[in-house]
Amino acid sequence: MKRFVSKASRVTTVGDGRFAVKFPFRDSSDELGSSRDIAVHRLQQIERRFSKNQSLSDQYHKFMEDYLKLGHMELIPENEIDVPASSSFYLPHHPVPNKNGDKFRVVFDGSAKSSSGISLNDKLMVGPQLQTDLTTLLLRFRMHKIGITADIEKMHRQITLHDSDFQRIMWRNSPLSQYKTLG
């Protein structure tokens, strides 16, 4: 735990006011194998879902466009794509709809196993639980006459990671397009 806190406390601020941290690796990332093939396979599965659900396809494409516009990821130039498998990780991604089915969130799967059988999550340290117990939170909320809530939908994206090669994703605008590597 002390090692995690020590690594996590090394925070820098980047030019746009966001915080930048490094992945808290347990040890080196040398054991990570290739993950590109599983990311491509999962993207093809999503594309099959898109062919049956145009609304989901449109929403997912809009999400990816917004993600690019907001600077949460960028197209990786061809000359920077070929790095050793132990120095990068391709995260499979997929939509998870809410109960009503009208909205979804995109999940990036760090638990997907690479060709060596090891996932990105396997190599990362686990930090302390930062969220308050829900029962305690609700009881504390009810102790006051007035309660205030806020929408922090995109707050988690205000922290960037130095190790962007470990957050690569595969994407293409249509099944006929070339794959793009984003990170």
N, C-alpha and C positions, 0 to 999 in steps of 0.2 A: 504494500500500500504506500509506504514512504517513497519507494522508487517511482510509482505512478504519479504521486503528488509532485515530486521533484521534476519529473518530465513535463507534466501538465502545466506547471507554473511558469515554464519558459514560453512566455507569450510575447509576440511582437505586434506592433500596429503597422498595417500597410497604408499606403498613401490615401486610400479612399475612406479611412476611418474605421475600417473593419479590423478585427483581431485575427491574427494568423498563428496557428499552433501546428505542432508536428504530431504525427501519429505516435501513440505510446507503444512502440514495439516491445515485446517481451525480450527479444534478442534480435539477431539480424533477420532480414527477410529472405536469406539465401535459400531456404527450403521451399519457398513458393514456386510452384510450377507454372506452366502456361495456363492462362484463364480465358484467352481470346475465343477459343472454340466453343466453350460453354456459353459465353456471352452472345455469340452469333446464333447458336442453337436456340437460346431463350428468346432472342429477338425474332427469329423465324416463327416461334410459337405465338408470340404476340401478334405478329402480322397475320397469322391464320385467324386469330380472334378478331382482328380488325376487318378481315374480309367478310365476317358474319355480322359485324356491328359497326356501321359507318359512323354513328354518333360517337362511340368510344374512340374510333380512329381519329376523328376530327378533334376531339378534346385532347387526346394524347399528343397529337402533332402540335396543337396550340401550346400545350404545356412545354414541350421541347423548344419551341420558338421563343416562348417567354423566358425560359431558363437561359437560353443563349443571349437574348437581349439584355437580361438583368446581369449578365456577366458571371453567372454561377458555373458556367462551363464554357469552353471555347473549342474550336476546331483545332486539332493537333496537326501541324504541318507534316507532310509525308516524310521529310528527312528526320523527324523526331519520333516517329512511330516505332522503329526497330530499336528496342532496348532489351536487355536481358529479362527473362521472365521473372527473375527474383527482384527486379527493380521496378516492376509495374504490376498492376492488377486490373483486370477488366471486370466491372461490376455488372452482372445481369440486372435487369430492371423490369418491372411489370406494374400494371395498375391494380389498385385495391379499391373497389367501390365502397361508398358508405352504405348505410342501411337502406336508404331510399333508392340508391342506384343512380341518382342524378349527378353526383360528384364522385371524384376518386382522388386518391393520393398515389404518388409514384413511390414504389419501394425499391431501393437499391440493395441488392442481396450480397452483403459481405460474407455470408455464411456459405456461399457456393464454393465447392471444392475445386481446386486447380488440378492440373494433370498429376501433381505429386500427391493428391489426396488431402492437401492442406488448404484451408481457406484463409482469407485475409483476417477474419475474426479470430481464427486460431492463433494468429501471430501477435494479436494486440492484447495489451494488459487490460484488465477490467478495473474500472474506477469505482469509487464509492457511489452509493445510491444517493442522488441529489434531490429526488422528488420527495415531497412530504407525503406521508401516508394519507390516503384519500379520506378516511374517516376523521382523522385529526384535522385535516384541512376544512372539511365541511362543518365540523363542530366549531372550529375557530371562526369561520365565516358567519355562522349563526349567532355568535356572541355580540355582534354589533348591530346597531339600528339600521345602518345603511351599508349596503354591499356594492362594491364596484367591480366590474369585470372588464376585460379588454381582449381584443382579438390579436393574437400574436402569431398568426398563420405563417408568416415568412420570417419570423425572428431567427430561427435556427440557421438561416442562410447568411447571417451577418458574421459568422465565424468561418474563416477560410483555413485550408490546410496547406502547409508547405509541400507535402508529399502528393502533389496532384497526379503523378504517374500511378499512384495506387488507387485512383478514383476514375479510371478510364471507363467509358461506356461505348458501346457500338450503337450506331443509329443510321438510318437511311429514310428518306422521305417516302419511298414506295418500294415494293419488292423488286422492281425493275432497276432501281438506282444502285449505285455503288455504295458499299459500306463506308461510313465516316467514323473516325475515332475522335471522340470528344473527351475532354478532361477538365 
